[in-house]
Amino acid sequence: MSNENSGSRDSSEQGVEERRKYSRHQFIERVYISRKDGTREPATSFEISAGGMSVATTAKLKIGEEVALSPVSGERVMATVRRSQGTMFGLEFLGASDELRAKILEHCEKLPLFRSMANI
């Protein structure tokens, strides 16, 4: 089974992880979530990939909600809320340019792989 990231995975990352297109990397930074109603909420990212990021925030986000995240590699990017668990959310980037994805991938090369919240 060919996967871009298969060489960077261990056997404990099976199941859901196998479906991921990009490897996730530990990335702890302050980001801001802008909503369609104009409100701007602070969040803390804890992992990033070229396809999205996970954040912790007290904002009440809904699955399927579209938001803007900034800064992501110095830019603002649209994202959809895909997962929610308490105050932690998984966000998938929408319409990210090839240039932005390349910047994120380059940045990820310098970051440790994300294994679990226990390792942060």
PDB file as gemmi writes it, atoms N, CA and C in Angstrom:
CRYST1    1.000    1.000    1.000  90.00  90.00  90.00 P 1                      
ATOM      1  N   MET A   1       0.848  -1.167   0.000  1.00  0.00           N  
ATOM      2  CA  MET A   1       0.000   0.000   0.000  1.00  0.00           C  
ATOM      3  C   MET A   1       0.890   1.225   0.000  1.00  0.00           C  
ATOM      4  N   SER A   2       0.803   2.049  -1.020  1.00  0.00           N  
ATOM      5  CA  SER A   2       1.637   3.229  -1.147  1.00  0.00           C  
ATOM      6  C   SER A   2       1.001   4.413  -0.444  1.00  0.00           C  
ATOM      7  N   ASN A   3       1.802   5.120   0.356  1.00  0.00           N  
ATOM      8  CA  ASN A   3       1.332   6.304   1.068  1.00  0.00           C  
ATOM      9  C   ASN A   3       2.498   7.247   1.204  1.00  0.00           C  
ATOM     10  N   GLU A   4       2.263   8.539   0.982  1.00  0.00           N  
ATOM     11  CA  GLU A   4       3.337   9.528   1.062  1.00  0.00           C  
ATOM     12  C   GLU A   4       4.074   9.470   2.386  1.00  0.00           C  
ATOM     13  N   ASN A   5       3.395   9.087   3.452  1.00  0.00           N  
ATOM     14  CA  ASN A   5       3.960   9.173   4.779  1.00  0.00           C  
ATOM     15  C   ASN A   5       4.196   7.822   5.423  1.00  0.00           C  
ATOM     16  N   SER A   6       4.073   6.742   4.676  1.00  0.00           N  
ATOM     17  CA  SER A   6       4.142   5.422   5.278  1.00  0.00           C  
ATOM     18  C   SER A   6       5.459   5.186   6.005  1.00  0.00           C  
ATOM     19  N   GLY A   7       6.531   5.779   5.559  1.00  0.00           N  
ATOM     20  CA  GLY A   7       7.812   5.584   6.203  1.00  0.00           C  
ATOM     21  C   GLY A   7       7.915   6.284   7.540  1.00  0.00           C  
ATOM     22  N   SER A   8       7.040   7.248   7.802  1.00  0.00           N  
ATOM     23  CA  SER A   8       7.130   8.000   9.042  1.00  0.00           C  
ATOM     24  C   SER A   8       6.114   7.544  10.076  1.00  0.00           C  
ATOM     25  N   ARG A   9       5.491   6.427   9.889  1.00  0.00           N  
ATOM     26  CA  ARG A   9       4.475   5.940  10.813  1.00  0.00           C  
ATOM     27  C   ARG A   9       4.967   4.698  11.537  1.00  0.00           C  
ATOM     28  N   ASP A  10       4.500   4.553  12.768  1.00  0.00           N  
ATOM     29  CA  ASP A  10       4.771   3.307  13.463  1.00  0.00           C  
ATOM     30  C   ASP A  10       3.485   2.502  13.543  1.00  0.00           C  
ATOM     31  N   SER A  11       3.575   1.268  14.014  1.00  0.00           N  
ATOM     32  CA  SER A  11       2.420   0.374  13.994  1.00  0.00           C  
ATOM     33  C   SER A  11       1.287   0.837  14.893  1.00  0.00           C  
ATOM     34  N   SER A  12       1.526   1.751  15.840  1.00  0.00           N  
ATOM     35  CA  SER A  12       0.460   2.229  16.716  1.00  0.00           C  
ATOM     36  C   SER A  12      -0.425   3.253  16.031  1.00  0.00           C  
ATOM     37  N   GLU A  13      -0.066   3.702  14.847  1.00  0.00           N  
ATOM     38  CA  GLU A  13      -0.829   4.721  14.127  1.00  0.00           C  
ATOM     39  C   GLU A  13      -1.585   4.107  12.958  1.00  0.00           C  
ATOM     40  N   GLN A  14      -2.370   3.094  13.224  1.00  0.00           N  
ATOM     41  CA  GLN A  14      -3.134   2.443  12.171  1.00  0.00           C  
ATOM     42  C   GLN A  14      -4.561   2.967  12.185  1.00  0.00           C  
ATOM     43  N   GLY A  15      -5.427   2.415  11.348  1.00  0.00           N  
ATOM     44  CA  GLY A  15      -6.830   2.803  11.344  1.00  0.00           C  
ATOM     45  C   GLY A  15      -7.030   4.159  10.704  1.00  0.00           C  
ATOM     46  N   VAL A  16      -7.530   5.110  11.482  1.00  0.00           N  
ATOM     47  CA  VAL A  16      -7.813   6.457  10.990  1.00  0.00           C  
ATOM     48  C   VAL A  16      -6.559   7.095  10.403  1.00  0.00           C  
ATOM     49  N   GLU A  17      -5.432   6.887  11.058  1.00  0.00           N  
ATOM     50  CA  GLU A  17      -4.198   7.510  10.605  1.00  0.00           C  
ATOM     51  C   GLU A  17      -3.826   7.089   9.186  1.00  0.00           C  
ATOM     52  N   GLU A  18      -4.153   5.859   8.802  1.00  0.00           N  
ATOM     53  CA  GLU A  18      -3.806   5.381   7.468  1.00  0.00           C  
ATOM     54  C   GLU A  18      -4.489   6.175   6.371  1.00  0.00           C  
ATOM     55  N   ARG A  19      -5.628   6.785   6.676  1.00  0.00           N  
ATOM     56  CA  ARG A  19      -6.366   7.536   5.677  1.00  0.00           C  
ATOM     57  C   ARG A  19      -5.804   8.935   5.455  1.00  0.00           C  
ATOM     58  N   ARG A  20      -4.945   9.398   6.306  1.00  0.00           N  
ATOM     59  CA  ARG A  20      -4.421  10.751   6.186  1.00  0.00           C  
ATOM     60  C   ARG A  20      -3.485  10.854   4.986  1.00  0.00           C  
ATOM     61  N   LYS A  21      -3.643  11.933   4.257  1.00  0.00           N  
ATOM     62  CA  LYS A  21      -2.816  12.165   3.080  1.00  0.00           C  
ATOM     63  C   LYS A  21      -1.447  12.725   3.466  1.00  0.00           C  
ATOM     64  N   TYR A  22      -1.414  13.520   4.524  1.00  0.00           N  
ATOM     65  CA  TYR A  22      -0.177  14.176   4.958  1.00  0.00           C  
ATOM     66  C   TYR A  22       0.134  13.811   6.404  1.00  0.00           C  
ATOM     67  N   SER A  23       1.411  13.711   6.726  1.00  0.00           N  
ATOM     68  CA  SER A  23       1.804  13.441   8.109  1.00  0.00           C  
ATOM     69  C   SER A  23       1.534  14.676   8.966  1.00  0.00           C  
ATOM     70  N   ARG A  24       1.200  14.420  10.231  1.00  0.00           N  
ATOM     71  CA  ARG A  24       0.929  15.500  11.172  1.00  0.00           C  
ATOM     72  C   ARG A  24       2.186  15.760  11.993  1.00  0.00           C  
ATOM     73  N   HIS A  25       2.397  17.042  12.298  1.00  0.00           N  
ATOM     74  CA  HIS A  25       3.592  17.442  13.035  1.00  0.00           C  
ATOM     75  C   HIS A  25       3.208  18.320  14.217  1.00  0.00           C  
ATOM     76  N   GLN A  26       3.944  18.138  15.303  1.00  0.00           N  
ATOM     77  CA  GLN A  26       3.708  18.933  16.506  1.00  0.00           C  
ATOM     78  C   GLN A  26       3.959  20.402  16.187  1.00  0.00           C  
ATOM     79  N   PHE A  27       3.000  21.251  16.510  1.00  0.00           N  
ATOM     80  CA  PHE A  27       3.105  22.675  16.170  1.00  0.00           C  
ATOM     81  C   PHE A  27       2.263  23.458  17.166  1.00  0.00           C  
ATOM     82  N   ILE A  28       2.910  24.041  18.147  1.00  0.00           N  
ATOM     83  CA  ILE A  28       2.205  24.775  19.191  1.00  0.00           C  
ATOM     84  C   ILE A  28       2.413  26.266  18.967  1.00  0.00           C  
ATOM     85  N   GLU A  29       1.344  26.907  18.523  1.00  0.00           N  
ATOM     86  CA  GLU A  29       1.391  28.337  18.199  1.00  0.00           C  
ATOM     87  C   GLU A  29       0.033  28.966  18.468  1.00  0.00           C  
ATOM     88  N   ARG A  30       0.031  30.265  18.737  1.00  0.00           N  
ATOM     89  CA  ARG A  30      -1.222  31.018  18.842  1.00  0.00           C  
ATOM     90  C   ARG A  30      -1.729  31.277  17.428  1.00  0.00           C  
ATOM     91  N   VAL A  31      -2.988  30.973  17.191  1.00  0.00           N  
ATOM     92  CA  VAL A  31      -3.652  31.279  15.924  1.00  0.00           C  
ATOM     93  C   VAL A  31      -4.987  31.931  16.258  1.00  0.00           C  
ATOM     94  N   TYR A  32      -5.597  32.513  15.250  1.00  0.00           N  
ATOM     95  CA  TYR A  32      -6.900  33.151  15.438  1.00  0.00           C  
ATOM     96  C   TYR A  32      -7.899  32.559  14.454  1.00  0.00           C  
ATOM     97  N   ILE A  33      -9.105  32.351  14.962  1.00  0.00           N  
ATOM     98  CA  ILE A  33     -10.200  31.812  14.164  1.00  0.00           C  
ATOM     99  C   ILE A  33     -11.166  32.953  13.896  1.00  0.00           C  
ATOM    100  N   SER A  34     -11.365  33.261  12.622  1.00  0.00           N  
ATOM    101  CA  SER A  34     -12.337  34.293  12.245  1.00  0.00           C  
ATOM    102  C   SER A  34     -13.570  33.600  11.697  1.00  0.00           C  
ATOM    103  N   ARG A  35     -14.721  34.016  12.224  1.00  0.00           N  
ATOM    104  CA  ARG A  35     -15.983  33.399  11.811  1.00  0.00           C  
ATOM    105  C   ARG A  35     -16.706  34.304  10.826  1.00  0.00           C  
ATOM    106  N   LYS A  36     -17.675  33.722  10.134  1.00  0.00           N  
ATOM    107  CA  LYS A  36     -18.420  34.472   9.119  1.00  0.00           C  
ATOM    108  C   LYS A  36     -19.162  35.671   9.694  1.00  0.00           C  
ATOM    109  N   ASP A  37     -19.499  35.624  10.996  1.00  0.00           N  
ATOM    110  CA  ASP A  37     -20.198  36.752  11.616  1.00  0.00           C  
ATOM    111  C   ASP A  37     -19.240  37.880  12.020  1.00  0.00           C  
ATOM    112  N   GLY A  38     -17.936  37.692  11.713  1.00  0.00           N  
ATOM    113  CA  GLY A  38     -16.942  38.724  11.993  1.00  0.00           C  
ATOM    114  C   GLY A  38     -16.226  38.575  13.315  1.00  0.00           C  
ATOM    115  N   THR A  39     -16.657  37.649  14.162  1.00  0.00           N  
ATOM    116  CA  THR A  39     -15.968  37.472  15.438  1.00  0.00           C  
ATOM    117  C   THR A  39     -14.627  36.783  15.219  1.00  0.00           C  
ATOM    118  N   ARG A  40     -13.696  37.112  16.084  1.00  0.00           N  
ATOM    119  CA  ARG A  40     -12.340  36.558  16.011  1.00  0.00           C  
ATOM    120  C   ARG A  40     -12.014  35.935  17.353  1.00  0.00           C  
ATOM    121  N   GLU A  41     -11.703  34.664  17.343  1.00  0.00           N  
ATOM    122  CA  GLU A  41     -11.462  33.899  18.568  1.00  0.00           C  
ATOM    123  C   GLU A  41     -10.010  33.423  18.631  1.00  0.00           C  
ATOM    124  N   PRO A  42      -9.366  33.528  19.800  1.00  0.00           N  
ATOM    125  CA  PRO A  42      -8.018  32.983  19.926  1.00  0.00           C  
ATOM    126  C   PRO A  42      -8.060  31.462  20.042  1.00  0.00           C  
ATOM    127  N   ALA A  43      -7.010  30.822  19.581  1.00  0.00           N  
ATOM    128  CA  ALA A  43      -6.869  29.370  19.682  1.00  0.00           C  
ATOM    129  C   ALA A  43      -5.383  29.040  19.773  1.00  0.00           C  
ATOM    130  N   THR A  44      -5.101  27.826  20.186  1.00  0.00           N  
ATOM    131  CA  THR A  44      -3.725  27.329  20.212  1.00  0.00           C  
ATOM    132  C   THR A  44      -3.672  26.079  19.354  1.00  0.00           C  
ATOM    133  N   SER A  45      -2.809  26.119  18.349  1.00  0.00           N  
ATOM    134  CA  SER A  45      -2.646  24.922  17.519  1.00  0.00           C  
ATOM    135  C   SER A  45      -1.770  23.945  18.279  1.00  0.00           C  
ATOM    136  N   PHE A  46      -1.962  22.646  18.017  1.00  0.00           N  
ATOM    137  CA  PHE A  46      -1.062  21.663  18.613  1.00  0.00           C  
ATOM    138  C   PHE A  46      -0.520  20.692  17.581  1.00  0.00           C  
ATOM    139  N   GLU A  47      -1.091  20.689  16.377  1.00  0.00           N  
ATOM    140  CA  GLU A  47      -0.492  19.912  15.301  1.00  0.00           C  
ATOM    141  C   GLU A  47      -0.931  20.497  13.972  1.00  0.00           C  
ATOM    142  N   ILE A  48      -0.085  20.262  12.951  1.00  0.00           N  
ATOM    143  CA  ILE A  48      -0.347  20.800  11.619  1.00  0.00           C  
ATOM    144  C   ILE A  48       0.098  19.788  10.574  1.00  0.00           C  
ATOM    145  N   SER A  49      -0.565  19.834   9.438  1.00  0.00           N  
ATOM    146  CA  SER A  49      -0.144  19.082   8.258  1.00  0.00           C  
ATOM    147  C   SER A  49      -0.465  19.976   7.066  1.00  0.00           C  
ATOM    148  N   ALA A  50      -0.087  19.553   5.890  1.00  0.00           N  
ATOM    149  CA  ALA A  50      -0.402  20.341   4.702  1.00  0.00           C  
ATOM    150  C   ALA A  50      -1.898  20.334   4.409  1.00  0.00           C  
ATOM    151  N   GLY A  51      -2.641  19.457   5.074  1.00  0.00           N  
ATOM    152  CA  GLY A  51      -4.079  19.366   4.845  1.00  0.00           C  
ATOM    153  C   GLY A  51      -4.941  20.036   5.901  1.00  0.00           C  
ATOM    154  N   GLY A  52      -4.348  20.389   7.050  1.00  0.00           N  
ATOM    155  CA  GLY A  52      -5.134  21.018   8.093  1.00  0.00           C  
ATOM    156  C   GLY A  52      -4.370  21.119   9.393  1.00  0.00           C  
ATOM    157  N   MET A  53      -5.091  21.498  10.452  1.00  0.00           N  
ATOM    158  CA  MET A  53      -4.466  21.597  11.764  1.00  0.00           C  
ATOM    159  C   MET A  53      -5.500  21.320  12.837  1.00  0.00           C  
ATOM    160  N   SER A  54      -5.003  21.004  14.006  1.00  0.00           N  
ATOM    161  CA  SER A  54      -5.853  20.831  15.169  1.00  0.00           C  
ATOM    162  C   SER A  54      -5.578  21.974  16.117  1.00  0.00           C  
ATOM    163  N   VAL A  55      -6.662  22.463  16.737  1.00  0.00           N  
ATOM    164  CA  VAL A  55      -6.531  23.588  17.649  1.00  0.00           C  
ATOM    165  C   VAL A  55      -7.344  23.335  18.906  1.00  0.00           C  
ATOM    166  N   ALA A  56      -6.966  24.027  19.959  1.00  0.00           N  
ATOM    167  CA  ALA A  56      -7.750  24.073  21.186  1.00  0.00           C  
ATOM    168  C   ALA A  56      -8.260  25.500  21.321  1.00  0.00           C  
ATOM    169  N   THR A  57      -9.557  25.635  21.596  1.00  0.00           N  
ATOM    170  CA  THR A  57     -10.159  26.953  21.749  1.00  0.00           C  
ATOM    171  C   THR A  57     -11.427  26.831  22.583  1.00  0.00           C  
ATOM    172  N   THR A  58     -11.806  27.909  23.236  1.00  0.00           N  
ATOM    173  CA  THR A  58     -13.065  27.922  23.972  1.00  0.00           C  
ATOM    174  C   THR A  58     -14.226  28.320  23.073  1.00  0.00           C  
ATOM    175  N   ALA A  59     -13.933  28.672  21.813  1.00  0.00           N  
ATOM    176  CA  ALA A  59     -14.992  29.004  20.857  1.00  0.00           C  
ATOM    177  C   ALA A  59     -15.886  27.787  20.654  1.00  0.00           C  
ATOM    178  N   LYS A  60     -17.148  28.008  20.476  1.00  0.00           N  
ATOM    179  CA  LYS A  60     -18.112  26.925  20.243  1.00  0.00           C  
ATOM    180  C   LYS A  60     -18.248  26.719  18.740  1.00  0.00           C  
ATOM    181  N   LEU A  61     -17.371  25.904  18.169  1.00  0.00           N  
ATOM    182  CA  LEU A  61     -17.383  25.639  16.731  1.00  0.00           C  
ATOM    183  C   LEU A  61     -18.257  24.429  16.439  1.00  0.00           C  
ATOM    184  N   LYS A  62     -18.843  24.411  15.263  1.00  0.00           N  
ATOM    185  CA  LYS A  62     -19.707  23.306  14.862  1.00  0.00           C  
ATOM    186  C   LYS A  62     -19.087  22.536  13.700  1.00  0.00           C  
ATOM    187  N   ILE A  63     -19.278  21.228  13.701  1.00  0.00           N  
ATOM    188  CA  ILE A  63     -18.818  20.396  12.586  1.00  0.00           C  
ATOM    189  C   ILE A  63     -19.425  20.965  11.300  1.00  0.00           C  
ATOM    190  N   GLY A  64     -18.574  21.141  10.285  1.00  0.00           N  
ATOM    191  CA  GLY A  64     -19.023  21.675   9.002  1.00  0.00           C  
ATOM    192  C   GLY A  64     -18.919  23.187   8.886  1.00  0.00           C  
ATOM    193  N   GLU A  65     -18.698  23.863   9.988  1.00  0.00           N  
ATOM    194  CA  GLU A  65     -18.573  25.323   9.962  1.00  0.00           C  
ATOM    195  C   GLU A  65     -17.300  25.728   9.218  1.00  0.00           C  
ATOM    196  N   GLU A  66     -17.404  26.752   8.378  1.00  0.00           N  
ATOM    197  CA  GLU A  66     -16.235  27.279   7.677  1.00  0.00           C  
ATOM    198  C   GLU A  66     -15.720  28.497   8.425  1.00  0.00           C  
ATOM    199  N   VAL A  67     -14.411  28.508   8.644  1.00  0.00           N  
ATOM    200  CA  VAL A  67     -13.748  29.585   9.371  1.00  0.00           C  
ATOM    201  C   VAL A  67     -12.475  29.970   8.623  1.00  0.00           C  
ATOM    202  N   ALA A  68     -11.896  31.092   9.018  1.00  0.00           N  
ATOM    203  CA  ALA A  68     -10.576  31.484   8.512  1.00  0.00           C  
ATOM    204  C   ALA A  68      -9.587  31.352   9.659  1.00  0.00           C  
ATOM    205  N   LEU A  69      -8.412  30.815   9.369  1.00  0.00           N  
ATOM    206  CA  LEU A  69      -7.339  30.670  10.359  1.00  0.00           C  
ATOM    207  C   LEU A  69      -6.182  31.578   9.983  1.00  0.00           C  
ATOM    208  N   SER A  70      -5.601  32.227  10.987  1.00  0.00           N  
ATOM    209  CA  SER A  70      -4.399  33.012  10.717  1.00  0.00           C  
ATOM    210  C   SER A  70      -3.596  33.166  12.005  1.00  0.00           C  
ATOM    211  N   PRO A  71      -2.302  33.260  11.931  1.00  0.00           N  
ATOM    212  CA  PRO A  71      -1.531  33.000  10.710  1.00  0.00           C  
ATOM    213  C   PRO A  71      -1.212  31.519  10.561  1.00  0.00           C  
ATOM    214  N   VAL A  72      -1.247  31.053   9.338  1.00  0.00           N  
ATOM    215  CA  VAL A  72      -0.820  29.697   8.985  1.00  0.00           C  
ATOM    216  C   VAL A  72       0.299  29.883   7.975  1.00  0.00           C  
ATOM    217  N   SER A  73       1.526  29.627   8.401  1.00  0.00           N  
ATOM    218  CA  SER A  73       2.715  29.904   7.582  1.00  0.00           C  
ATOM    219  C   SER A  73       2.659  31.331   7.037  1.00  0.00           C  
ATOM    220  N   GLY A  74       2.242  32.252   7.904  1.00  0.00           N  
ATOM    221  CA  GLY A  74       2.227  33.665   7.562  1.00  0.00           C  
ATOM    222  C   GLY A  74       1.018  34.115   6.758  1.00  0.00           C  
ATOM    223  N   GLU A  75       0.089  33.220   6.490  1.00  0.00           N  
ATOM    224  CA  GLU A  75      -1.062  33.570   5.662  1.00  0.00           C  
ATOM    225  C   GLU A  75      -2.369  33.268   6.378  1.00  0.00           C  
ATOM    226  N   ARG A  76      -3.438  33.742   5.787  1.00  0.00           N  
ATOM    227  CA  ARG A  76      -4.800  33.442   6.244  1.00  0.00           C  
ATOM    228  C   ARG A  76      -5.338  32.350   5.322  1.00  0.00           C  
ATOM    229  N   VAL A  77      -5.940  31.313   5.914  1.00  0.00           N  
ATOM    230  CA  VAL A  77      -6.447  30.196   5.123  1.00  0.00           C  
ATOM    231  C   VAL A  77      -7.845  29.820   5.614  1.00  0.00           C  
ATOM    232  N   MET A  78      -8.696  29.480   4.690  1.00  0.00           N  
ATOM    233  CA  MET A  78     -10.042  29.016   5.028  1.00  0.00           C  
ATOM    234  C   MET A  78      -9.964  27.548   5.443  1.00  0.00           C  
ATOM    235  N   ALA A  79     -10.854  27.160   6.349  1.00  0.00           N  
ATOM    236  CA  ALA A  79     -10.867  25.786   6.840  1.00  0.00           C  
ATOM    237  C   ALA A  79     -12.290  25.393   7.235  1.00  0.00           C  
ATOM    238  N   THR A  80     -12.529  24.089   7.226  1.00  0.00           N  
ATOM    239  CA  THR A  80     -13.797  23.532   7.675  1.00  0.00           C  
ATOM    240  C   THR A  80     -13.553  22.726   8.942  1.00  0.00           C  
ATOM    241  N   VAL A  81     -14.429  22.872   9.922  1.00  0.00           N  
ATOM    242  CA  VAL A  81     -14.342  22.083  11.149  1.00  0.00           C  
ATOM    243  C   VAL A  81     -14.769  20.658  10.814  1.00  0.00           C  
ATOM    244  N   ARG A  82     -13.860  19.702  10.982  1.00  0.00           N  
ATOM    245  CA  ARG A  82     -14.136  18.300  10.664  1.00  0.00           C  
ATOM    246  C   ARG A  82     -14.329  17.428  11.899  1.00  0.00           C  
ATOM    247  N   ARG A  83     -13.664  17.785  13.003  1.00  0.00           N  
ATOM    248  CA  ARG A  83     -13.761  16.986  14.223  1.00  0.00           C  
ATOM    249  C   ARG A  83     -13.888  17.921  15.425  1.00  0.00           C  
ATOM    250  N   SER A  84     -14.588  17.423  16.426  1.00  0.00           N  
ATOM    251  CA  SER A  84     -14.779  18.195  17.646  1.00  0.00           C  
ATOM    252  C   SER A  84     -14.739  17.249  18.828  1.00  0.00           C  
ATOM    253  N   GLN A  85     -13.940  17.605  19.829  1.00  0.00           N  
ATOM    254  CA  GLN A  85     -13.892  16.829  21.065  1.00  0.00           C  
ATOM    255  C   GLN A  85     -13.651  17.820  22.201  1.00  0.00           C  
ATOM    256  N   GLY A  86     -14.717  18.242  22.825  1.00  0.00           N  
ATOM    257  CA  GLY A  86     -14.610  19.245  23.885  1.00  0.00           C  
ATOM    258  C   GLY A  86     -14.126  20.560  23.314  1.00  0.00           C  
ATOM    259  N   THR A  87     -12.968  21.010  23.781  1.00  0.00           N  
ATOM    260  CA  THR A  87     -12.400  22.277  23.291  1.00  0.00           C  
ATOM    261  C   THR A  87     -11.359  22.066  22.196  1.00  0.00           C  
ATOM    262  N   MET A  88     -11.237  20.830  21.707  1.00  0.00           N  
ATOM    263  CA  MET A  88     -10.262  20.544  20.649  1.00  0.00           C  
ATOM    264  C   MET A  88     -10.995  20.280  19.332  1.00  0.00           C  
ATOM    265  N   PHE A  89     -10.439  20.869  18.257  1.00  0.00           N  
ATOM    266  CA  PHE A  89     -11.084  20.800  16.959  1.00  0.00           C  
ATOM    267  C   PHE A  89     -10.077  20.434  15.869  1.00  0.00           C  
ATOM    268  N   GLY A  90     -10.517  19.610  14.934  1.00  0.00           N  
ATOM    269  CA  GLY A  90      -9.735  19.270  13.753  1.00  0.00           C  
ATOM    270  C   GLY A  90     -10.258  20.088  12.590  1.00  0.00           C  
ATOM    271  N   LEU A  91      -9.392  20.820  11.933  1.00  0.00           N  
ATOM    272  CA  LEU A  91      -9.765  21.720  10.843  1.00  0.00           C  
ATOM    273  C   LEU A  91      -9.073  21.313   9.556  1.00  0.00           C  
ATOM    274  N   GLU A  92      -9.837  21.208   8.481  1.00  0.00           N  
ATOM    275  CA  GLU A  92      -9.285  20.881   7.168  1.00  0.00           C  
ATOM    276  C   GLU A  92      -9.174  22.157   6.346  1.00  0.00           C  
ATOM    277  N   PHE A  93      -7.985  22.418   5.810  1.00  0.00           N  
ATOM    278  CA  PHE A  93      -7.793  23.602   4.980  1.00  0.00           C  
ATOM    279  C   PHE A  93      -8.628  23.502   3.711  1.00  0.00           C  
ATOM    280  N   LEU A  94      -9.195  24.614   3.296  1.00  0.00           N  
ATOM    281  CA  LEU A  94     -10.000  24.699   2.076  1.00  0.00           C  
ATOM    282  C   LEU A  94      -9.289  25.589   1.066  1.00  0.00           C  
ATOM    283  N   GLY A  95      -9.127  25.111  -0.128  1.00  0.00           N  
ATOM    284  CA  GLY A  95      -8.582  25.945  -1.192  1.00  0.00           C  
ATOM    285  C   GLY A  95      -7.202  26.519  -0.925  1.00  0.00           C  
ATOM    286  N   ALA A  96      -6.415  25.841  -0.109  1.00  0.00           N  
ATOM    287  CA  ALA A  96      -5.049  26.319   0.142  1.00  0.00           C  
ATOM    288  C   ALA A  96      -4.257  26.226  -1.157  1.00  0.00           C  
ATOM    289  N   SER A  97      -3.546  27.284  -1.464  1.00  0.00           N  
ATOM    290  CA  SER A  97      -2.757  27.300  -2.701  1.00  0.00           C  
ATOM    291  C   SER A  97      -1.623  26.282  -2.623  1.00  0.00           C  
ATOM    292  N   ASP A  98      -1.138  25.880  -3.785  1.00  0.00           N  
ATOM    293  CA  ASP A  98       0.013  24.969  -3.828  1.00  0.00           C  
ATOM    294  C   ASP A  98       1.209  25.608  -3.129  1.00  0.00           C  
ATOM    295  N   GLU A  99       1.333  26.925  -3.264  1.00  0.00           N  
ATOM    296  CA  GLU A  99       2.445  27.651  -2.641  1.00  0.00           C  
ATOM    297  C   GLU A  99       2.353  27.562  -1.114  1.00  0.00           C  
ATOM    298  N   LEU A 100       1.148  27.747  -0.574  1.00  0.00           N  
ATOM    299  CA  LEU A 100       0.977  27.652   0.874  1.00  0.00           C  
ATOM    300  C   LEU A 100       1.236  26.223   1.349  1.00  0.00           C  
ATOM    301  N   ARG A 101       0.704  25.234   0.642  1.00  0.00           N  
ATOM    302  CA  ARG A 101       0.947  23.842   1.039  1.00  0.00           C  
ATOM    303  C   ARG A 101       2.448  23.534   1.028  1.00  0.00           C  
ATOM    304  N   ALA A 102       3.154  24.049   0.027  1.00  0.00           N  
ATOM    305  CA  ALA A 102       4.605  23.828  -0.045  1.00  0.00           C  
ATOM    306  C   ALA A 102       5.303  24.474   1.159  1.00  0.00           C  
ATOM    307  N   LYS A 103       4.868  25.666   1.547  1.00  0.00           N  
ATOM    308  CA  LYS A 103       5.456  26.337   2.722  1.00  0.00           C  
ATOM    309  C   LYS A 103       5.200  25.529   3.986  1.00  0.00           C  
ATOM    310  N   ILE A 104       3.977  25.010   4.114  1.00  0.00           N  
ATOM    311  CA  ILE A 104       3.644  24.207   5.291  1.00  0.00           C  
ATOM    312  C   ILE A 104       4.477  22.925   5.308  1.00  0.00           C  
ATOM    313  N   LEU A 105       4.576  22.247   4.171  1.00  0.00           N  
ATOM    314  CA  LEU A 105       5.369  21.018   4.095  1.00  0.00           C  
ATOM    315  C   LEU A 105       6.834  21.288   4.445  1.00  0.00           C  
ATOM    316  N   GLU A 106       7.374  22.388   3.954  1.00  0.00           N  
ATOM    317  CA  GLU A 106       8.765  22.749   4.261  1.00  0.00           C  
ATOM    318  C   GLU A 106       8.928  22.990   5.759  1.00  0.00           C  
ATOM    319  N   HIS A 107       7.966  23.683   6.350  1.00  0.00           N  
ATOM    320  CA  HIS A 107       8.004  23.934   7.791  1.00  0.00           C  
ATOM    321  C   HIS A 107       7.891  22.622   8.568  1.00  0.00           C  
ATOM    322  N   CYS A 108       7.014  21.726   8.113  1.00  0.00           N  
ATOM    323  CA  CYS A 108       6.800  20.443   8.791  1.00  0.00           C  
ATOM    324  C   CYS A 108       8.060  19.579   8.829  1.00  0.00           C  
ATOM    325  N   GLU A 109       8.897  19.711   7.814  1.00  0.00           N  
ATOM    326  CA  GLU A 109      10.146  18.932   7.782  1.00  0.00           C  
ATOM    327  C   GLU A 109      11.020  19.218   8.989  1.00  0.00           C  
ATOM    328  N   LYS A 110      10.862  20.393   9.601  1.00  0.00           N  
ATOM    329  CA  LYS A 110      11.678  20.800  10.745  1.00  0.00           C  
ATOM    330  C   LYS A 110      11.006  20.501  12.075  1.00  0.00           C  
ATOM    331  N   LEU A 111       9.775  19.996  12.031  1.00  0.00           N  
ATOM    332  CA  LEU A 111       9.007  19.753  13.251  1.00  0.00           C  
ATOM    333  C   LEU A 111       8.948  18.270  13.576  1.00  0.00           C  
ATOM    334  N   PRO A 112       8.833  17.937  14.871  1.00  0.00           N  
ATOM    335  CA  PRO A 112       8.686  16.521  15.226  1.00  0.00           C  
ATOM    336  C   PRO A 112       7.311  16.002  14.794  1.00  0.00           C  
ATOM    337  N   LEU A 113       7.230  14.718  14.490  1.00  0.00           N  
ATOM    338  CA  LEU A 113       5.943  14.107  14.170  1.00  0.00           C  
ATOM    339  C   LEU A 113       5.026  14.188  15.390  1.00  0.00           C  
ATOM    340  N   PHE A 114       3.758  14.398  15.123  1.00  0.00           N  
ATOM    341  CA  PHE A 114       2.757  14.403  16.182  1.00  0.00           C  
ATOM    342  C   PHE A 114       2.377  12.960  16.457  1.00  0.00           C  
ATOM    343  N   ARG A 115       2.506  12.525  17.696  1.00  0.00           N  
ATOM    344  CA  ARG A 115       2.145  11.153  18.071  1.00  0.00           C  
ATOM    345  C   ARG A 115       0.845  11.142  18.857  1.00  0.00           C  
ATOM    346  N   SER A 116       0.767  11.972  19.882  1.00  0.00           N  
ATOM    347  CA  SER A 116      -0.441  12.073  20.701  1.00  0.00           C  
ATOM    348  C   SER A 116      -0.316  13.317  21.579  1.00  0.00           C  
ATOM    349  N   MET A 117      -1.435  13.689  22.193  1.00  0.00           N  
ATOM    350  CA  MET A 117      -1.406  14.839  23.102  1.00  0.00           C  
ATOM    351  C   MET A 117      -0.505  14.568  24.290  1.00  0.00           C  
ATOM    352  N   ALA A 118      -0.282  13.324  24.643  1.00  0.00           N  
ATOM    353  CA  ALA A 118       0.573  12.973  25.769  1.00  0.00           C  
ATOM    354  C   ALA A 118       2.025  13.406  25.530  1.00  0.00           C  
ATOM    355  N   ASN A 119       2.409  13.560  24.275  1.00  0.00           N  
ATOM    356  CA  ASN A 119       3.794  13.921  23.954  1.00  0.00           C  
ATOM    357  C   ASN A 119       4.026  15.415  23.870  1.00  0.00           C  
ATOM    358  N   ILE A 120       2.986  16.202  24.093  1.00  0.00           N  
ATOM    359  CA  ILE A 120       3.134  17.670  23.984  1.00  0.00           C  
ATOM    360  C   ILE A 120       3.463  18.255  25.325  1.00  0.00           C  
TER     361      ILE A 120                                                      
END                                                                             
